[in-house]
């Protein structure tokens, strides 16, 4: 069995971008970073990056010589197609269920069962777009339904005049309050109003196949988006 070539090994250590064929790499050295994301009703995208050298490596692996990734949900399989640089993707017309990603190999041990269940689909029920919110004076009550799942919730906020923010809401309570003064502006934009995009991200972790490198991961997310106007 062949080991990593010198150039790929160096890139795995130093973080430079490179790629290699999967035929040269044993399964236990492959890091599969699986992400399942639903951003709207009846839609989920399964993505996977395959690398060597750790979860943050840029040493990409191209699946060749019969190696392939297969995603499935509730018995419905999809071959994952390459999007370049060791990245693969499949789409499903659903927003719930247990997802399984299998790395099927011709000349090495397969890793057929990286698995996780999407958090429950939800909808944002707050009508934040009905009026502008003052960054300095208004508390914003964000709510969604259903709540009470076991997912971890993060609120992501970005806009033209405000600094991007990531607020950790903890376990899913179905609501979150953004207190006055929590959103801050860029320098010299304190008196400006701008459009803001807010995302509620519910995250659950799954279980990668034990045949893969231990740095592998499975992350499943429900994301819903709302827009509003932020004023001074």
SVG drawing of the C-alpha trace seen along z (x, -y; Angstrom):
<svg xmlns="http://www.w3.org/2000/svg" viewBox="-45 -60 54 64">
<polyline fill="none" stroke="black" stroke-width="0.4" points="0.0,0.0 1.4,-3.4 1.9,-6.3 1.3,-10.0 3.6,-11.4 6.2,-14.1 4.3,-17.1 1.0,-16.0 2.5,-15.2 4.2,-18.7 0.9,-20.4 -0.9,-18.4 1.6,-19.7 1.8,-23.3 -1.7,-23.9 -1.1,-24.7 -3.7,-23.6 -3.0,-20.4 -4.8,-17.3 -4.1,-13.6 -5.9,-10.5 -7.7,-8.5 -6.0,-5.4 -2.9,-6.3 -4.5,-6.7 -5.8,-4.2 -9.3,-4.8 -8.1,-5.4 -6.1,-8.5 -9.1,-10.1 -10.9,-12.9 -14.5,-13.2 -16.2,-16.4 -19.9,-15.9 -22.5,-18.7 -26.2,-18.3 -28.1,-21.6 -31.7,-22.5 -32.5,-26.2 -36.1,-25.9 -39.0,-23.5 -38.5,-20.2 -34.9,-20.8 -31.6,-19.5 -28.1,-19.6 -25.6,-17.0 -22.0,-18.1 -18.7,-16.3 -15.1,-17.4 -12.4,-14.7 -8.9,-15.7 -5.9,-14.3 -3.9,-15.9 -6.7,-17.0 -10.0,-18.7 -8.5,-22.1 -6.2,-20.8 -6.1,-22.0 -4.7,-18.7 -7.7,-17.6 -8.5,-14.1 -10.1,-13.3 -12.1,-10.0 -10.8,-7.8 -10.5,-4.1 -14.0,-3.1 -14.0,-5.1 -17.3,-7.1 -19.6,-8.8 -23.2,-7.8 -25.7,-9.8 -29.1,-8.4 -32.1,-9.5 -34.7,-7.0 -33.6,-4.5 -33.4,-6.9 -29.8,-6.9 -28.0,-9.5 -24.5,-9.3 -22.6,-12.4 -21.1,-14.3 -17.8,-16.2 -17.9,-20.0 -14.1,-20.2 -11.2,-20.2 -12.2,-17.1 -15.8,-18.4 -18.9,-16.3 -22.6,-17.1 -26.1,-15.6 -29.6,-17.1 -32.8,-15.8 -36.4,-17.0 -36.9,-16.8 -36.0,-18.6 -36.1,-15.9 -34.9,-12.4 -31.7,-10.4 -29.0,-10.9 -26.2,-8.4 -23.1,-9.1 -21.0,-6.1 -17.5,-6.1 -17.5,-3.1 -14.1,-1.9 -12.9,0.6 -9.3,1.3 -9.5,0.3 -11.8,0.8 -15.1,-1.1 -16.6,-3.5 -20.3,-3.0 -22.1,-4.6 -21.4,-8.2 -24.8,-9.1 -26.9,-11.9 -30.4,-13.2 -31.4,-16.7 -32.9,-18.9 -36.6,-19.4 -37.6,-21.8 -38.9,-25.1 -40.2,-28.5 -39.4,-32.0 -42.7,-33.4 -41.4,-36.9 -42.4,-39.7 -39.2,-41.6 -39.6,-43.1 -42.7,-45.1 -40.7,-48.1 -37.1,-49.3 -35.4,-48.5 -33.2,-50.9 -29.8,-49.4 -29.5,-51.6 -33.0,-51.4 -35.0,-48.5 -34.9,-44.9 -35.7,-42.4 -37.6,-39.3 -36.9,-36.6 -39.2,-33.5 -39.6,-30.3 -41.8,-27.2 -41.6,-24.5 -39.1,-25.0 -37.8,-22.7 -35.5,-20.5 -32.2,-19.2 -30.3,-21.3 -27.8,-24.0 -29.0,-27.4 -26.8,-30.2 -28.1,-33.6 -26.0,-34.9 -26.4,-38.6 -24.9,-40.6 -25.6,-44.0 -24.1,-46.8 -23.6,-49.1 -23.3,-46.7 -20.5,-44.4 -21.3,-40.8 -22.3,-39.0 -22.7,-35.4 -24.9,-35.1 -25.0,-31.7 -28.5,-31.0 -27.7,-27.6 -30.4,-24.8 -33.5,-25.4 -35.9,-27.5 -38.0,-28.7 -37.1,-32.3 -34.1,-34.6 -33.9,-38.3 -31.3,-40.6 -30.8,-43.3 -30.3,-47.0 -26.7,-47.8 -25.9,-44.2 -25.5,-45.2 -22.6,-47.6 -21.8,-49.5 -18.6,-50.0 -16.7,-53.2 -18.3,-56.3 -21.6,-54.5 -23.1,-55.0 -25.9,-57.2 -26.8,-55.1 -29.7,-52.7 -29.2,-49.5 -30.8,-46.2 -29.8,-43.3 -29.9,-39.6 -30.6,-37.3 -30.2,-33.6 -31.4,-31.1 -29.1,-28.1 -30.0,-24.9 -27.1,-22.4 -26.9,-18.8 -23.8,-16.6 -23.8,-13.1 -21.4,-10.2 -18.7,-9.6 -17.9,-6.1 -15.2,-4.6 -13.1,-3.4 -12.3,-7.1 -9.7,-9.4 -10.9,-10.4 -10.9,-14.1 -13.9,-13.3 -17.2,-14.9 -20.9,-15.0 -22.8,-18.2 -26.5,-18.7 -28.2,-22.1 -31.6,-23.7 -31.2,-27.4 -34.0,-29.9 -33.6,-33.5 -35.3,-36.8 -34.5,-40.4 -35.2,-43.7 -33.9,-47.3 -31.5,-48.4 -31.5,-52.1 -29.4,-54.1"/>
</svg>
